[in-house]
Amino acid sequence: MIANLIVDFFRNLGQQRIDGVVNTANAKKMGAIAKAKTEAAKKFNAAVDAPVKAAKGAVKTDGMKKVDPKKEGDVGWFSRKKPEPEQASPGYAEQDRTMAIDVSQLNRGTFQPCVGWVVVRTGELMGRDFRLVDGKNTIGTAADCDVVLTDPYLSSKQCVIRYENGTFTLVDLDSTNGTFLNDTRVSKEDMIDNDTIRVGRTELKFKALE
């Protein structure tokens, strides 16, 4: 009886040591497996993140010129040299400054007051009106005339309406087809308000301002 108890005791003791060794070995094995899994996970994550980081870097640097910060004069994102501020062009402050202009002085010498006008009553320009000013007002087809008409039967310088000392005078300039005032051919004749001028096939109504 006692002998059986002793045998069982040593048997249990041996089994406990065996179980302890087995548990220790299993623990080391599980630790190694866990460590291997961790390393594998790190490598996997690194492999997955690499393309994403590369894509982000491409987006940030797309269209940007690569600059070597070591080269003298280069300015990059991380260079210590700061870009110089833009310098205003000479005279910028003066140009930007608001200036007062005397309109009366500006117009003096260029503005001529209107003393009357003629209105086209026939032809392509029917309804068109032309201002008459103090002095000579040339009528014709030339571009430098004061009253430019498109009638092919007119001379380049057909006639002149002259205003002097309160009097309007119609003067023919030796035109080919003549100048008519109220259906009468004239070389030089004074005019009054509402007279009719005919040059070529164009009829003009004359109006005096006063």
C-alpha positions as CSV (number, residue, x, y, z in Angstrom):
1,M,0.0,0.0,0.0
2,I,2.7,2.4,1.0
3,A,4.8,1.3,-1.9
4,N,2.0,2.1,-4.3
5,L,1.6,5.6,-2.8
6,I,5.3,6.3,-3.3
7,V,5.2,5.1,-6.9
8,D,2.2,7.3,-7.6
9,F,3.9,10.3,-6.0
10,F,7.0,10.0,-8.2
11,R,4.9,9.3,-11.2
12,N,2.8,12.4,-10.6
13,L,5.9,14.4,-9.9
14,G,7.5,13.3,-13.2
15,Q,4.3,14.0,-15.1
16,Q,4.2,17.5,-13.7
17,R,7.8,18.2,-14.8
18,I,7.1,16.8,-18.2
19,D,3.9,18.9,-18.5
20,G,5.9,21.9,-17.4
21,V,8.6,21.3,-20.0
22,V,5.9,20.8,-22.6
23,N,4.0,24.0,-21.6
24,T,7.3,26.0,-21.7
25,A,8.1,24.6,-25.1
26,N,4.6,25.4,-26.3
27,A,4.8,29.0,-24.9
28,K,8.1,29.6,-26.7
29,K,6.6,28.1,-29.9
30,M,3.6,30.4,-29.7
31,G,5.8,33.4,-29.0
32,A,7.9,32.6,-32.0
33,I,4.8,32.2,-34.1
34,A,3.4,35.6,-32.8
35,K,6.7,37.3,-33.5
36,A,6.8,35.8,-37.0
37,K,3.2,37.0,-37.6
38,T,4.1,40.5,-36.4
39,E,7.2,40.7,-38.8
40,A,5.1,39.4,-41.7
41,A,2.4,42.0,-41.0
42,K,5.0,44.8,-40.9
43,K,6.4,43.7,-44.3
44,F,2.9,43.4,-45.7
45,N,1.9,46.9,-44.5
46,A,5.1,48.4,-45.9
47,A,4.5,46.8,-49.3
48,V,1.0,48.1,-49.4
49,D,1.8,51.6,-48.1
50,A,4.8,52.1,-50.5
51,P,2.7,52.7,-53.7
52,V,0.3,55.1,-51.7
53,K,3.2,57.2,-50.4
54,A,4.8,57.3,-53.9
55,A,1.5,58.5,-55.4
56,K,1.1,61.2,-52.8
57,G,4.7,62.3,-53.4
58,A,4.0,62.5,-57.2
59,V,0.9,64.6,-56.6
60,K,2.8,67.1,-54.4
61,T,5.8,67.4,-56.8
62,D,3.8,67.2,-60.1
63,G,4.6,70.2,-62.2
64,M,7.3,71.5,-59.8
65,K,10.8,72.0,-61.0
66,K,13.3,69.9,-59.0
67,V,16.0,72.1,-57.6
68,D,19.2,71.1,-56.0
69,P,19.4,73.3,-52.8
70,K,23.2,72.8,-52.8
71,K,23.6,74.8,-56.0
72,E,24.2,78.5,-55.5
73,G,21.3,80.6,-56.4
74,D,18.7,77.8,-56.5
75,V,15.6,78.3,-54.4
76,G,13.6,75.2,-53.4
77,W,11.0,74.3,-50.9
78,F,13.6,73.7,-48.2
79,S,16.2,76.2,-49.2
80,R,17.2,78.8,-46.7
81,K,17.3,81.4,-49.4
82,K,14.0,83.3,-49.6
83,P,12.7,84.7,-52.9
84,E,13.2,88.5,-53.2
85,P,10.0,90.5,-53.1
86,E,8.9,91.9,-56.5
87,Q,10.1,95.4,-57.1
88,A,7.6,98.0,-58.3
89,S,8.4,99.4,-61.7
90,P,9.7,103.0,-61.7
91,G,7.0,105.5,-61.7
92,Y,4.4,103.0,-60.5
93,A,3.4,105.1,-57.5
94,E,3.0,108.2,-59.7
95,Q,0.9,106.3,-62.3
96,D,-1.4,104.9,-59.6
97,R,-1.9,108.3,-58.0
98,T,-5.3,109.9,-58.7
99,M,-4.8,113.3,-60.4
100,A,-7.3,116.1,-60.9
101,I,-7.8,117.2,-64.5
102,D,-9.3,120.6,-65.4
103,V,-11.7,119.6,-68.2
104,S,-12.1,123.2,-69.4
105,Q,-8.3,123.4,-70.0
106,L,-8.3,120.0,-71.7
107,N,-11.0,120.9,-74.2
108,R,-9.7,124.4,-74.8
109,G,-8.2,124.5,-78.3
110,T,-9.7,121.2,-79.5
111,F,-13.4,121.7,-78.9
112,Q,-15.4,123.8,-81.4
113,P,-19.0,124.8,-80.6
114,C,-21.7,123.7,-82.9
115,V,-23.3,126.6,-84.8
116,G,-25.7,124.5,-87.0
117,W,-26.0,121.3,-88.9
118,V,-27.1,119.6,-92.1
119,V,-29.4,116.6,-92.4
120,V,-29.2,114.1,-95.3
121,R,-32.7,113.7,-96.8
122,T,-31.9,111.4,-99.8
123,G,-29.5,108.6,-100.7
124,E,-27.6,105.9,-98.7
125,L,-27.0,108.3,-95.7
126,M,-30.6,109.5,-95.4
127,G,-31.3,110.6,-91.8
128,R,-27.6,111.2,-91.0
129,D,-26.8,114.6,-89.5
130,F,-23.5,116.5,-89.5
131,R,-22.4,119.3,-87.1
132,L,-21.3,122.6,-88.5
133,V,-18.7,124.6,-86.6
134,D,-17.3,128.1,-86.7
135,G,-15.2,128.6,-89.9
136,K,-15.1,126.3,-92.9
137,N,-17.1,123.0,-93.2
138,T,-16.1,121.1,-96.3
139,I,-18.6,118.8,-98.1
140,G,-17.4,116.0,-100.4
141,T,-16.4,112.4,-100.8
142,A,-12.9,112.7,-99.5
143,A,-12.2,111.2,-96.1
144,D,-10.8,114.5,-94.7
145,C,-14.0,116.4,-95.4
146,D,-16.1,117.6,-92.5
147,V,-19.3,116.3,-94.2
148,V,-18.4,113.0,-95.9
149,L,-21.0,111.7,-98.4
150,T,-21.0,108.5,-100.5
151,D,-22.7,110.0,-103.6
152,P,-20.7,109.0,-106.8
153,Y,-21.8,112.2,-108.5
154,L,-20.0,114.4,-106.0
155,S,-16.4,115.8,-106.3
156,S,-13.9,114.9,-103.6
157,K,-14.2,118.5,-102.4
158,Q,-17.6,119.6,-103.6
159,C,-18.4,122.8,-101.6
160,V,-17.9,124.6,-98.3
161,I,-20.4,126.0,-95.8
162,R,-18.6,128.9,-94.2
163,Y,-19.7,130.5,-90.9
164,E,-18.3,134.0,-90.2
165,N,-19.6,136.9,-88.1
166,G,-23.0,135.2,-87.7
167,T,-23.5,134.5,-91.4
168,F,-23.6,131.2,-93.2
169,T,-22.3,131.2,-96.8
170,L,-22.4,128.3,-99.3
171,V,-19.4,128.3,-101.7
172,D,-18.9,125.9,-104.6
173,L,-15.4,124.5,-105.0
174,D,-15.5,124.3,-108.9
175,S,-17.2,121.0,-108.6
176,T,-18.0,119.0,-111.8
177,N,-21.8,118.8,-111.3
178,G,-22.3,122.0,-109.4
179,T,-23.8,123.0,-106.1
180,F,-27.5,124.0,-105.8
181,L,-29.2,126.1,-103.1
182,N,-33.0,125.8,-103.2
183,D,-32.8,124.4,-106.8
184,T,-30.6,127.3,-108.0
185,R,-27.0,126.6,-109.0
186,V,-24.7,128.9,-107.1
187,S,-21.0,129.7,-106.8
188,K,-21.3,131.7,-103.6
189,E,-24.5,132.5,-101.7
190,D,-25.6,133.3,-98.2
191,M,-27.9,130.8,-96.5
192,I,-30.8,131.1,-94.0
193,D,-32.4,128.5,-91.7
194,N,-34.3,125.7,-93.5
195,D,-32.6,126.2,-96.9
196,T,-32.1,123.1,-99.1
197,I,-28.7,122.2,-100.5
198,R,-28.4,119.7,-103.4
199,V,-25.0,118.2,-104.4
200,G,-24.9,115.4,-107.0
201,R,-28.0,113.3,-106.1
202,T,-27.9,114.1,-102.4
203,E,-30.2,116.6,-100.8
204,L,-29.3,118.2,-97.5
205,K,-31.5,120.2,-95.1
206,F,-29.7,123.1,-93.5
207,K,-30.5,124.2,-89.9
208,A,-29.0,127.1,-88.1
209,L,-28.6,126.9,-84.4
210,E,-29.9,130.5,-83.8
